[in-house]
Amino acid sequence: MADRSVEPGTHHAAAAHDFGGQSALASSLPWEDHAFLAILQQRFLDAATLHSAARLAERWHAPIARVLVDLGWISPDDYAAALAEFLGVGLLRGRRVTVRPAFEASSPDRVLAVEAGVPRIVIDAIAYSPADLHAGLDAGHLRHETTLLATSRELLQLRVTPLRPDLLDGAIHGLERQDASLSARIALLPWQLWLLAAVIALTTASAVLWPRATVAIALLVLTLPFLAASLLRFVALRAVVARPADPGGHNPSVRLPDSALPSYTVMVPLYDEVTVLPDLMRALLALDYPTSRLEIFLILEERDTATRSAVEQLELPGHFRVIVVPPGGPRTKPKALNYVLGLARGKYVVVYDAEDRPEPDQLQIAAAKFRAAGPRLACVQARLNVFNSRESFLSRQFTLEYTALFDALLPCLERLGIPIPLGGTSNHLDAGVLRGLGGWDPFNVTEDADLGIRLARFGMHTATIDSTTWEEAPATWSNWKPQRTRWLKGWMQTYLVHMRHPLRLYRELGGRGFLGFQLLMTAMLLSVLVHPWVYVVGLYDLALSAALPASHSMIDAVLFWGAAGNFVLGFGATMWLGAAAARRRGWPDLARNVWGMPIYWMLISYAGYRALAQLVTQPHHWEKTQHGGAQVTEAPDSQT
């Protein structure tokens, strides 16, 4: 870099992109760097460790300090203290400073502060090399008496403290202020509520006064979306059958050189997750990505004292950050994610849940996908699957459902150019695009599905990748019921929000996208709510035919058998797709469990009506799924 000075209010481009990294580790370091490394060797490190750090720094194109701290070879406190002594400047530790209200949030490696009326510039000790800081002091851009060095965590806390009200307010109301029509804060607009009430009232009255005509009209109305949904599954099935078996569900892509990898932020919202914390840490530490380009946020809630206490006992590497979200607004996962989005430094962000076990090279695969695609690719969705699939009837059905959705249906939607409702985890997002869209909707309890539709409305693309994140399926009724209720309530919220202005939605999605959205949302929601009544109407009609054979006309017979065929086709397509996707994963024993789907669908219908009631009475209530209770956690035989 030509200009090695550090001026307040400016920072090097490489630093902004790579968390303060240099463009490369020079083969011949400046004397200041050599002198400081010699001090570190005398006090903390041996020559072999320094040599290993230098090789990794050259490979990662990162400052050697970042390697030493992130890998735990020297503590951040020791490094900052040694560097402050070497440069003759102060340390932030133990001092009471306040951040200036107008500090530049675009400079995450330093802030302007005040201590007892004296201006200070607080700098991340790892953001610049000793030579850079020394040059800044020599040139007068920095002053010995006003410069303070801090660790990354100290600087982050300093940035968060004065911003807590602003961050929290933006996390809750940012999307609503940007475009209130896209926020689910008001679950049902007055006209939607009146329309829903009118439909229910008219349908009920019609069913009482003219039952035969009501059934006939309902069959006609429902035939098209259900038939289209079945055809979509057959299209997805064709692709699954045509592809060779893939037992691991993983197709490694071309790996980018470490120097070409973008900066990444991993967000992990936690609430009441003490049980799974050890497994989570093992999974996060196993991520195969240079720590110099990686930051991992553990996002805690202020009222969750148990998880906060457990996290405080951990010895976290230097690239981990712990953020506590203050109370206020809806207690939802998307609010917590929005709170941290304003602090994230990565070019891309990915969300993982507490029980997630992403394959170690998932970030590498996603980065390669972004690199190979055009600028309109804003999101990459990894596959989700289950590590306790054989624990119970519910976990087996959940696995079949997940496998069909993420291995077959979502890639099919991508090929057809239909908006993709994202999964709740392992979505890799362009941070700049996400901020431009207003982040996640904190009032939508299925914020992932909503974000997928919103990305499509703004002309952005979502792609899928062949990398799996393993999750814990809810194996008991007491855990499955609230999770499925929340999901279905969020899908209802998503449909109602995006259908507030149908013509605008059509213009933004285009004809194919609009029809695809209607197909996905209406077919899924209607099938959930209508499913139990199909059995009631079918049994009633058969009984009536047996008792009064002459009471049925030819039209009645055509409608009845047409609906029955559509029903069988829908069941067949779903079961066949689930079995084929499971077999492609190498799980023939799970594929045989598709015969339990009719029972599973009835349970989903119960959750659907529960979700509909909550949509009116508790639209923003987040029912927590308990993790860490799996009794059978062996992965499927073919899991890698």
Disulfide bonds with the S-S distance in Angstrom:
none
